[in-house]
Amino acid sequence: MAAPLVIGLDVGGTKILSGLVDRDGNVVAEHEVHSPGQSEGDVLAALDAAVEDFLDDRVAAIGYGIPANLERGTARILRATNLPLENVDLVSRSKDRFGLPVGVENDGSVAALAEWKRGAGRGVSNLVMLTLGTGVGGGIVLDGRLFRGWAELGHMVVQEGGPVCACGGRGHLEVLASGHAGDRAARDLYGPDADAHGLIDKARTGDARARAALARIGESLGAAVGSLVNVFDPEIVVIGGGFGAAAGELLLEPARAAARREAMPPADETLRVVAAELGAEAGLVGAALVGFEALDGVR
Ligand SMILES: [Zn+2]
């Protein structure tokens, strides 16, 4: 029999990126559709259609990366972000429907798994990843295993009493270091039509105000990284997501300095904070790797 392939689905609020992926993380084929976000039935039908696109006798498992809180142990979807999915047992549903092993994980955890196995974190046993996009997510690898709790790293408090987060809390990493934070900083400096991309462009051409605004965001990121390092002692901290990738060292340099200030020795010297390597495919590759873990019986 040919080497097995897995169908991975990177599920977002606006699109579903699905594909056929081999065990080495190579994407053999991929397809993107809009997420119909109107009802649970619509979303589940779109997910089924995305699987059926690739279903053939080479497919050995299915893996999903979902922007959601998952129940620990069962991976039942408790509540999704920007998708009408609540209290859905997608694992059982897909197993019944397709007769294959199924893995479901939080999208940030999926990206961490991908960067650990196939990206910037290859070869380490302990890794923390933060994805800076519209929101902030992340995942944790501890002692060579993906941590399968909530891992809502974007909702750790960085500034007590700070600005209100989308979740209702205050001063969370997400409200201080997401792409939206970049948009807000850009509007404050350049008016209502400015956005994070423009801010990054201006910083790259040497605009001191833009660089300072990104540095402030980087310092919030670094404070969070320092706290995570003090809890988990990772060998590497990987920063990804669309905003993180676009801003690159404009965020990472101030983040490193802030993280070293907060981290306890010897991590203050040895800490590595690096850019993600897999880019926009991290979610798809990671979702497929969750499928391979289900195939291999890893939980
Ligand atoms: Zn929050």
Residues whose N, C-alpha, C, O or C-beta is under 5 A from the ligand:
A	BS01	ZN	G154 H155 C165 A166 C167 G169 H172
